[in-house]
Amino acid sequence: MAQPGADGRAPICFGPSGKSMD
């Protein structure tokens, strides 16, 4: 399961850095 990135946005696609990549 994908975890919420540092941005804290909706769980779409999280990169290796854990940031949300829309």
Secondary structure by P-SEA (a helix, b strand, c coil): cccccccccccccccccccccc
